[in-house]
């Protein structure tokens, strides 16, 4: 479940169904939040799998992309212009095998791109 990528436990992780190389993970932030950095970590013990992904915010009517990337590996930090939303969706667009996500986090650093 999504909770396994949000629990702060390095031994648990979220994954898609076997053989499924594309997947989405929706995260309800429990209210409006502003952030300018995302942290993603694969369960690297199973190998680096993710090849392409995007992050989207819910704007009340639909999903709007605000960041994208390629490989994740052990840890990937993405910085972007500040985003305010109550829901975020991570979509794995391409993966070598079923993707894994050990940890996911959103942060307000004040250093996002302008």
FENFENHU-V551473 format. One record per residue. N is the residue number from 1. RES is the residue in one letter. SS is DSSP state (@ for helix, = for strand, . for the rest). Layout:
n = <N/N>
res = <RES/RES>
ss = <SS/SS>
This chain:
n = <1/2/3/4/5/6/7/8/9/10/11/12/13/14/15/16/17/18/19/20/21/22/23/24/25/26/27/28/29/30/31/32/33/34/35/36/37/38/39/40/41/42/43/44/45/46/47/48/49/50/51/52/53/54/55/56/57/58/59/60/61/62/63/64/65/66/67/68/69/70/71/72/73/74/75/76/77/78/79/80/81/82/83/84/85/86/87/88/89/90/91/92/93/94/95/96/97/98/99/100/101/102/103/104/105/106/107/108/109/110/111/112/113/114>
res = <X/X/X/X/X/X/X/X/X/X/X/X/X/X/X/X/X/X/X/X/X/X/X/X/X/X/X/X/X/X/X/X/X/X/X/X/X/X/X/X/X/X/X/X/X/X/X/X/X/X/X/X/X/X/X/X/X/X/X/X/X/X/X/X/X/X/X/X/X/X/X/X/X/X/X/X/X/X/X/X/X/X/X/X/X/X/X/X/X/X/X/X/X/X/X/X/X/X/X/X/X/X/X/X/X/X/X/X/X/X/X/X/X/X>
ss = <./@/@/@/@/././././././././=/=/./././././././=/=/=/=/=/=/=/=/=/=/=/=/=/=/=/=/=/=/=/././@/@/@/./././=/=/=/=/=/=/=/=/=/././././=/=/=/=/=/=/=/././././././=/=/=/=/=/=/=/=/=/=/=/=/=/=/=/=/=/=/=/=/././././=/=/./=/=/=/=/=/././././././.>
